[in-house]
Amino acid sequence: MTVLCEAMSVVIKCDSIEAYYEGGWRRFLTDVPNGQFCTDNELARVGFMVGEHVIKYLEILHVKGLQFCPPPAWWHLWNSNPLPFDRNLVRKVDDIVVVDQHKGPTSPCDWVQRESIQLGIDGPIISGCSLLVEGRENAINLSVPEGWTIEQAKGMNYYGDERQEDKTGGIEFLKTQGKLDVYRELESGKQVFRPSADSLFPD
């Protein structure tokens, strides 16, 4: 059992949602902010392209009862404000981990296993995560968001957070157009679009 982990994925243990999320599983599904949700009934995943969206969703999950305490160095990649989380952790193990499709979990996590999955003979290699269970061999049965296709995976260009562009040399920011930020690929000159920081969770 494996959930897709394209771009940036907020991955949550399903047992934690049922036990600690205000309103349980049904309310959690109602609160999912976009169409990038999938689950294998062990892990729930919500995907994002923008770091600020990840941060805001984590804040919502925290308010609703789930636990996530990121390392300060990780948090300050996107947010210069103090951590809004209570350091007096209720549970020894967090309910949430954030997974980058290129780097894997962005903080130490001993309950997920990262998977690299080849889609067909000539298909793309995509990233996924499964719940790590001692002694169990994981059979990859990929769960993806409704409407997701292999063609979308082939066309997927994810460079990481845009604030790292000067380090990666991959893209440069051009402008904001409506609810989209427009970038240019430095190598090809092709324009790349991604949601702007306030497009999903407007102030």
C-alpha positions as CSV (number, residue, x, y, z in Angstrom):
1,M,0.0,0.0,0.0
2,T,1.5,3.3,-1.1
3,V,0.4,6.9,-1.6
4,L,1.6,9.1,-4.3
5,C,4.1,11.8,-3.2
6,E,4.5,14.3,-6.0
7,A,5.8,17.8,-5.4
8,M,5.3,18.4,-1.6
9,S,3.1,16.0,0.3
10,V,1.6,16.4,3.7
11,V,1.3,12.7,4.8
12,I,-0.8,11.8,7.9
13,K,-1.4,8.6,9.7
14,C,-5.1,7.6,9.2
15,D,-5.3,6.2,12.7
16,S,-4.3,9.7,14.0
17,I,-7.0,11.4,11.9
18,E,-9.7,9.2,13.4
19,A,-8.4,9.4,16.9
20,Y,-7.3,13.1,17.2
21,Y,-8.7,15.2,14.3
22,E,-11.7,17.3,15.4
23,G,-14.7,15.6,13.8
24,G,-12.7,12.5,12.8
25,W,-12.3,11.1,9.3
26,R,-15.5,12.5,7.8
27,R,-14.6,16.1,8.9
28,F,-11.0,15.7,7.7
29,L,-12.2,14.8,4.2
30,T,-14.5,17.8,4.2
31,D,-11.6,20.1,5.2
32,V,-9.2,18.9,2.5
33,P,-8.4,22.2,0.6
34,N,-7.7,20.9,-2.9
35,G,-8.1,17.9,-5.2
36,Q,-4.7,16.4,-4.4
37,F,-5.8,14.0,-1.8
38,C,-5.3,10.2,-1.8
39,T,-5.2,7.5,0.8
40,D,-4.3,3.8,1.1
41,N,-6.3,3.5,4.3
42,E,-3.1,3.6,6.3
43,L,-1.7,7.0,5.2
44,A,-3.6,10.1,3.9
45,R,-1.7,12.4,1.6
46,V,-2.5,16.0,0.4
47,G,-0.2,17.4,-2.2
48,F,0.9,21.0,-2.8
49,M,3.2,22.9,-5.2
50,V,3.9,25.9,-3.0
51,G,5.7,25.9,0.3
52,E,3.4,28.5,1.8
53,H,0.4,26.3,1.2
54,V,2.1,23.5,3.1
55,I,2.7,25.8,6.1
56,K,-0.8,27.1,6.2
57,Y,-2.3,23.6,5.9
58,L,-0.1,22.4,8.8
59,E,-1.4,25.2,10.9
60,I,-4.9,24.1,10.2
61,L,-4.1,20.5,11.0
62,H,-2.5,21.5,14.3
63,V,-5.6,23.6,15.3
64,K,-7.8,20.6,14.5
65,G,-5.8,18.3,16.9
66,L,-3.0,16.7,14.9
67,Q,0.6,16.9,16.1
68,F,3.5,18.2,14.0
69,C,6.7,19.8,15.3
70,P,9.1,20.6,12.5
71,P,12.8,21.5,13.1
72,P,13.1,25.3,13.2
73,A,15.7,25.2,10.3
74,W,13.1,23.4,8.1
75,W,10.3,25.8,9.1
76,H,12.3,29.0,8.3
77,L,12.6,27.9,4.7
78,W,9.2,29.5,4.2
79,N,8.2,31.4,7.3
80,S,10.2,33.8,9.4
81,N,7.7,33.9,12.2
82,P,8.2,31.9,15.4
83,L,6.9,28.4,15.4
84,P,3.1,28.5,16.3
85,F,3.2,25.0,17.8
86,D,3.2,24.0,21.4
87,R,6.6,22.5,22.3
88,N,5.0,20.4,25.1
89,L,4.2,17.5,22.8
90,V,1.3,15.3,23.7
91,R,2.5,12.3,21.8
92,K,6.0,10.9,21.4
93,V,5.5,10.4,17.6
94,D,4.1,13.1,15.3
95,D,1.0,12.4,13.3
96,I,2.3,14.1,10.2
97,V,5.4,14.2,8.0
98,V,6.1,16.4,5.0
99,V,7.6,14.6,2.0
100,D,9.5,16.2,-0.9
101,Q,9.3,14.2,-4.1
102,H,13.1,14.6,-4.6
103,K,14.4,14.4,-1.1
104,G,11.9,12.3,0.8
105,P,10.8,13.2,4.3
106,T,11.9,16.7,5.3
107,S,12.3,15.8,9.0
108,P,13.2,12.6,10.8
109,C,10.4,10.0,10.6
110,D,10.5,6.4,11.5
111,W,7.0,5.4,10.4
112,V,7.2,6.0,6.6
113,Q,9.1,4.3,3.9
114,R,9.9,6.1,0.7
115,E,9.3,4.3,-2.6
116,S,10.5,5.1,-6.1
117,I,8.0,3.6,-8.6
118,Q,8.5,3.0,-12.3
119,L,5.3,3.4,-14.2
120,G,5.4,0.9,-17.0
121,I,8.5,0.1,-19.1
122,D,9.1,3.6,-20.5
123,G,7.0,5.5,-18.0
124,P,8.3,8.1,-15.5
125,I,9.7,7.3,-12.1
126,I,7.5,8.8,-9.4
127,S,7.8,9.1,-5.6
128,G,5.5,7.4,-3.1
129,C,5.4,6.6,0.7
130,S,4.0,3.7,2.6
131,L,3.5,3.0,6.3
132,L,6.6,1.3,7.7
133,V,5.5,-1.9,9.6
134,E,8.2,-4.1,11.1
135,G,8.3,-7.5,9.4
136,R,5.9,-6.6,6.6
137,E,7.0,-6.7,3.0
138,N,5.2,-3.8,1.3
139,A,3.4,-4.6,-2.0
140,I,3.2,-1.4,-4.0
141,N,-0.4,-0.8,-4.8
142,L,-0.3,2.9,-5.6
143,S,-3.1,5.3,-4.4
144,V,-3.4,8.5,-6.4
145,P,-5.8,11.5,-6.4
146,E,-9.0,11.2,-8.3
147,G,-8.4,12.1,-12.0
148,W,-4.6,11.7,-11.8
149,T,-3.0,10.2,-14.9
150,I,0.4,9.0,-16.0
151,E,0.5,11.8,-18.6
152,Q,0.3,14.3,-15.8
153,A,3.2,12.7,-14.1
154,K,5.2,12.9,-17.3
155,G,4.5,16.6,-17.6
156,M,5.3,17.3,-14.0
157,N,8.0,19.9,-13.3
158,Y,8.7,20.4,-9.7
159,Y,11.9,22.3,-8.6
160,G,11.3,22.6,-4.9
161,D,10.5,25.9,-3.2
162,E,10.8,28.9,-5.5
163,R,12.9,30.7,-2.9
164,Q,15.7,28.2,-3.6
165,E,15.8,29.1,-7.3
166,D,19.0,31.1,-7.1
167,K,20.7,28.0,-5.6
168,T,19.3,25.4,-8.0
169,G,19.6,27.5,-11.1
170,G,16.5,25.8,-12.4
171,I,14.0,28.7,-12.7
172,E,13.6,32.4,-12.3
173,F,10.5,34.3,-11.2
174,L,8.9,36.5,-13.9
175,K,5.5,37.8,-12.6
176,T,2.2,37.0,-10.9
177,Q,-0.7,36.5,-13.2
178,G,-4.0,36.2,-11.5
179,K,-3.6,33.3,-9.0
180,L,-0.5,31.9,-10.8
181,D,3.2,32.8,-10.4
182,V,5.0,32.6,-13.7
183,Y,8.6,31.4,-13.9
184,R,11.0,30.8,-16.7
185,E,13.1,27.6,-17.1
186,L,16.7,28.9,-17.4
187,E,17.8,26.0,-19.6
188,S,14.9,25.8,-22.1
189,G,13.3,29.3,-21.8
190,K,9.9,27.7,-21.3
191,Q,7.4,29.4,-19.0
192,V,6.4,27.4,-15.9
193,F,3.2,28.2,-13.9
194,R,2.5,27.4,-10.3
195,P,-0.2,28.6,-7.8
196,S,0.7,31.8,-6.1
197,A,1.2,31.8,-2.3
198,D,-2.3,33.3,-1.5
199,S,-4.3,31.4,-4.2
200,L,-5.4,28.5,-2.0
201,F,-5.6,30.1,1.5
202,P,-6.4,33.8,0.8
203,D,-6.0,36.1,3.8
